[in-house]
């Protein structure tokens, strides 16, 4: 029997919503997923900052209008969460049932957290079973999110008249949407370039091995153009998209090109340093290729520059590649492929967890 699931991806400048129809156990369990609705809306400045909801009322208003206009079939939703304050680290813990492990997390990881354990929501995503001196261990990703930040997101969703049935990491949603088939047999780095944050997820054989949120994104280049050219944010965004990194420009636009290049090099250096750190801790599982998504990945020349800096092949991730998209909807969502991965992956959570 087919079921419906709706994923809500809340970014700094946009909110995106994907409604899926899932048959069987979904694409991860031999079933299928179809996209039945997709919509997005811009967020006013100041509603979301550093990956956290700052104005729940304004976000709720945007969501209400989006639901009214797009006519999603239900109000139960799966919400994405993740920012640079979220602790994500690989950890080995004593082997036990997941129920016992999760209940023991506050006692096992309190010394590892940069926040009081009472202020954190904790979870653990196992990735492998290992042995240490004959003792079985569970290796996985520890997740610690600030309770208040998650509560603010949930409050905005509920104020919009929606029912959040789950809150999931955006990094795990990216994996669900993008890593399957041949990608699931390799070590792949997912790089999702948002407005103010860039999420880097290294995946081996379909499982997360390393996750990091870099506190910069595509908007830094826009800010740099605003400063260099003394123009508005809207004009700076237009100049940035027209100029990119490799295009020849008129002399009067050279300051903008230089600003874009300097800002983008800083971001790419952060991504490359993340890969170097990962490689130093995982010498037996080198990254084989990079998939880029997010609005910031659209900057002309960004993919080529990242490929050159990291000496790895780079391609765009298609958020719709794992779902069927038919008829009129295919025309509507054309051009959204690299922007939809998180929302689509959130919609897949129910059948894959």
N, C-alpha and C positions, 0 to 999 in steps of 0.2 A: 504494500500500500504506500502510495506517495505521501510525503509530508512536506510542509513548508518551513523554511527557516530564514530569518532575516538578520544580516550582519550590519552593524553600524560602525563606521570608521570615522572618528572625530579627529581631524587634523587641526593645524594652526589657522589655516585660511579657508578650509573646505570641510564639509561633512558629506560623506558618501554612504549610500545605503544600497545593499544588494539583497534581493529576495530570490531564494533558490527553491526549486522543487526537487526533492530527493527521493529516489526510489531504491529499494533494497537497503543496503548499508552505505549508500553513497559511493563516490568514486574510489575512496580508500578501501572499501570492502567488496569490490566487484560490482557495485551498483552504479547508478548514474546520477548526475546532477544537471539540472537545466536552469538557466537564468530566466526568470519570468518577469523581473522588474529591476530597474536600476535608476537611481536618481542622485543628484548632488546639489548642494547649495553653498554659496559663499558664506563665510563667517565674518562678521564685523571685527575690526581690529580690537584686541583686548579681551575677547571672549575666551580664547585659549592662549596660554603662554607657557613656554617650556614644557609642553605636553600635558598641562593640567588645566582643568576648567576653572576659569576665574570669574565668570559671570554665568551662573547656572540659569538664570531667568532668560537671558538673551539666547543661550543655546536652546533652551526649551521652546522659545518662540520660533526659532528657525526650524526645529524638528517638527513642530505642529504644522507649519506651513508646508513643509516637505511632504508630510503624510497626506495632507489635504490635497495637494497638487498631484502627487504621484499615485495616490490611491493604492497603497500597499494593502495586502489582504488581511493582515493581522497586526496586533500591537506587541506581541512577544518578540523580544530582540536579544541578540548576543552582541555585547559591546566590547570594542577593543580598548586596550590600555597599555601604556608603556612610555616611559620617558627616562631622562638621564638620572633621575633620583631612584629609579627602580634598580634594585640590586639583582644582578644576574651573574652567577658564577658556577663553574663546574665544581662538583663536590662528590666525594665518596662517603657514603654512610653505611652503617651496618645493615645487612640484608634483613628485611622483615616485611610484613604485609604493608601495603600502601596506607591502609587505615592507621596502623600503629605508627608508621613512619611519620605521617602528617601530624598526628597528635603529639609526637615527641619532638617535632622540629623546634619549638621555642626553646627547649632545653639544650638541643644539640648545636644550634647555630647562633645563640645570643651573642657570643664573643666575636662573631664574624660580621656583625651588622654595624653600619654607621649611624644607626638610629636605635632608640630603645625598642626592645622586642615587643612591648605592649603597643607601640605605635605602628607596627608592621603587620601586613597580611602576608602570610607565608605559604609557599607551596613548593613542591619538588616534582620535577619531570624526569623520571628514570630514562636513561639512554642505553645502559649496558650493565651486565653483571660481570664483576671482576673478582679476583682473589688476591688477598694480601697476606702472605705467610700462611696460606691455607684457610684463611678466614674469608667467607663470602661477603662481598660488599656490593652495594648498589651505586653505580656511578650515574650522575645526572646533573640537571641544572637546578640550582636553588634560585627561587624567585622570592624577593621581599619587596613589597610595594607599600608606600605610605598609605595608611588607612584613610586619612582625611582626603587625600587626593582621589582615591577610588570612590569614597563616599560622595564627593562633590560631583563626580561623573554620573554616578547612579542617581543622585538627586535631580540632576538636570533631565535625565531620561524619564524619570517618574513624573516630573513636573510637566513634561510634554504629553502625559497620558499614556506613556508606553510602559511595558512590563519587562525589565531586564531579567532574563532567565539565567544568564551567565555573563561573567566578565572574563575575557581571555587576553593573553598577550598578543600584541600585534605581530610580534616576531613568529609566533607559532602559526598565526593565520597566514603569513607569507609562505611558510613552508607548505601548508596544506594546498594553497592555490597554485604554487609554482613548481614544487619538487615532486615529480612523478616520472614514470617511464625511465628513459635513459638517465635523466638527472638524478633519480633516486639511487643509481648505481655509482655515483661519483661524489667527490668532495666539491661542493658548490658554495660560493659565497653570494648571498643575496644582499644587495645594497639598495636600500629604499631611501631616496633623497627627498625629504620633505622640505617645508619652508624653513623651519628653524632647527630641525633635528634630522640626523641621518642614522638609520638603523642598519647595522651590519650583523648578519646571521650566517655563520658557517655551518653547513649541513653535510654530514657524512652518511651515506646510505639511507637518506630520508630522515635522519635524526639530528636534532640540534647538538652541535659540539661547542659552539662559542657564540655569545650574543653580546653586542656592545651598542650603546646609543651614544653617538657623537653629537655634542650640543651645537651643531651648526648645519646649515642646509642651503637651499637655493636662494633664500631671501637675503643672505649676506651679500651676494653679488648685486642684488637690486639696491641694497643700502649703499654699497660702494659706488654704484653708478649715480645715485642721487647726490652723493657727496661730491663726486668728481665733476658732474655736469650741472649741479645746482638746479635740478629739476624735481618734479613731483614723483611720488611713488609710482603712479600710473604710467607716466612718461618713461621713468627709469626701467620699468618692467618691459615696456615696448622696445626700448633701445637694447636692453639685454638680450631679448629674444631675436631681434634682428641682427645683432652683432655677433653673439656667440664667442667662441674662443679662437677659431681659425680663419674667420672671414676677413678679407681686406676691407678697410673702412676709409671713409673720407678723413682728411687730417683733423677736422673739428671733432670727430668721434673717437680719435685715438685715446684720449684720456679715459673714455668709457671702456674701450677694449682693454686697456692696461688694468683698470680697476677690476673688471670681470676676471681677467687672467690671474691677478694676484689673489683674489678671493677664492677662486676655484682651486688654485694650487694649494692653498691652505687646507681646504676641505679634502682634496685628494691626498695630501700628506697625512692627514688624520686617518683616512681609510687605509693607506699603505702601511702606516705604523701599526694599525690594528692587525693587519695581516702578518706583519713581522712578529708581533707579540704572539699571535696564534701559532705561527710556524715554530717559534722557539719552544712552545709547550706541547706541540703535536708534530714532532719530526717525521712520524710514520704516516701522516695523513695530509700531505700537501694539497693546497687548494688547486683545483684543475681549471676552473672557469668562474666567471662572474656574471650574474644576472642583475641588471639595474632596473629599478622601478621608481615611481614617484615623480611629482612635477618637476623637481630639480634635475632629474635625469634627462629632460628634454632640451637642456641647453646645448646648442649646436657645438659639436666638438668634444663634449664632456666624455662620452663613451670612449672615443679614440684616445683622449688624454689619459683616462684612467687605465686603459689597456697598456699604453706605453709605459706609464709610471709603475705599474704592477707586473708588467711582462706576462700578462694573462689574457686569454680571449674574453671579450666582453660582448654581451648581447642583451637586448631588451627582454624583460619578463612580460609575459602576456597573462594578465589576471583572468582572462576568459578561456584560456587554453584547456582547462580541465572540465569545463561545463559546456553544455550545448546552448547555443544562442541562435534563435531562429527568426526568420521573417523580418517584420518591421523593427523589432527590437535590435536586431543586428545592425541596422542602419543608425538607430538612435545612439547606440553605445560605441560606434566606430570612433576611434581616437581616444577612448578611455582605457584602452588595454593596460597601459602601464600604471594607471591610477587606481584601478579597481581591485588589485590583488588582495589587499587587507580585508575589504568588505566581503569579497567572495569567500576568502578563507575563513572568516568568522562564521559565515553562513554554513560552512561545512563542519563546524566544530561538533555539533550535536551528534552526528553519526560517526565521528572518528574518535571520540573520547570515551 
